[in-house]
């Protein structure tokens, strides 16, 4: 297909397509003559992955490139790619310290909270920093019980994550990585809405009990 | 206490304190003389509730006022206040239609998803609009399986919400409303971080299995 069709089918602007080619994120088309290049389905699929990572998941360019590099390494197992892509997509403003005692010092709230969850949650992941920031924000805002809540949330969240990973497509690594990264981002608002719905339902039910 | 002490202890600026008094959200101090008014602990507590709702939960002024009005109505049961405050805090850009058939038409994705969850989730709440928007965004971004996922998430989210509501302080309505509204907002990032941590752990475990 011509580049105009690639633009139309992907929903990515011409300027962005050219930018991704310049940055080495998308392979150039095959030159048909001096003025025209031909693009294939693999270009379209690659563009949809880039669009998903940047527009939808909102990842910065550097992190998107890291994930694309993971996808471009041949001879990797799916599990290997997945672990690297999930880590590359994570909101890791800070590097995770190496030793256990450093972890406890760097992320005191998250380390304490995770310790209550048992061996299913091993504290060596970038999301630990994210958890520590979330707990610190809750505490600073007059909600110190968020940390205790982790012991309650943990098993449910673990069950959700296990079922999600079980649904991962295993036929091709690009789909798996796209599913994992998109699923992480896009399902967060769904879970938040469901929890609010449950609160509203429970409060309404309590009200009905009072009135009965 | 003088207004300067109220400002210092609440962490709310003088300009904001005066604004809240002008808007009728905070009672004026008791005039000691023409130039000075005296404020009590109830002023401080009220300011902390306002701060929590606006700064922390990020609610717009109109919604904060609605919640304060709920708190100011005497002779209401705790359950009644809670149900109203949770609804007032919700991200209800749209009014929820009255009839069941309107609901299904207005929020097709959320209605279908909720139907799979059984009677625990009754579809008459503002969060239904939020859920529908989240599912629509996921679908538009190439993640149509989010809707099917609701059946999986529902029971876990329900268990989380029940435990959260069980931990609600029941001694005074202002604390209960503050806990409910703040908890809804502040715990969302905690749950999101925990889920990411679980994904990272599971992907790492799968990788270790492959290498073994």
Interface residues (C-beta under 8 A of the other chain):
Chain A: X48 X52 X55 X56 X77 X79 X80 X82 X83 X86 X87 X90 X91 X110 X114 X120 X121 X122 X124 X125 X126 X127 X128 X130 X131 X133 X134 X135 X137 X138 X141 X142 X143 X145 X146 X149 X150 X152 X153 X154 X156 X157 X158 X159 X160 X161 X162 X163 X164 X165 X167 X178 X179 X180 X182 X183 X184 X186 X187 X188 X189 X190 X191 X192 X193 X194 X195 X196 X197 X198 X199 X200 X201 X202 X203 X204 X206 X207 X209 X210
Chain B: X48 X52 X55 X56 X77 X79 X80 X82 X83 X86 X87 X90 X91 X110 X114 X120 X121 X122 X124 X125 X126 X127 X128 X130 X131 X133 X134 X135 X137 X138 X141 X142 X143 X145 X146 X149 X150 X152 X153 X154 X156 X157 X158 X159 X160 X161 X162 X163 X164 X165 X167 X178 X179 X180 X182 X183 X184 X186 X187 X188 X189 X190 X191 X192 X193 X194 X195 X196 X197 X198 X199 X200 X201 X202 X203 X204 X206 X207 X209 X210
